[in-house]
């Protein structure tokens, strides 16, 4: 019989996962680098078991890999990865946008209206802040789709994409324009127009993939 994991351990495992994920996605732990468990334990102030559980989860999500007799490494990224990730994201992200439009709650509507306000007033201009805003927009739509299985899958592929975006953050990627595209998307969702929301999201994912691809080729 399976024994439930203690709440304290589970919560530490989740914290370890979130904090290591952030380091990988933001390239603080760059592609190909060694994952030093002892250093992570010291810096995160989290025990061995939660750290290992977090790394196992990250391995299942293709963000780290363990090589026998060598250790654990952050996985590499390349243009082929970008194409394959986009093939998945263009389907599930556009479907999530449609579901969000069809299932939008009052609380979701308020959250999306706030995001439209941030976008239209141009409060955010720094590249990294724009990245954070883009993440907030996508994750708000994931939640609004009201499907926890889909949300988990969306998160997995979004995290893989984020790492690629951070690789080219210092280049002339049309990030401001890409984030601004979300105004029409959010307005379509708020209006309950699933067809339009799906179309805009599909165009957004494909278009931004092209921008990232171009920047990666020029690196």
Helices and strands as residue ranges (DSSP letters): H 7-25, H 37-44, H 48-60, E 64-67, E 71-74, H 79-103, H 106-121, H 127-144, H 148-167, H 175-180, H 182-190, H 194-218
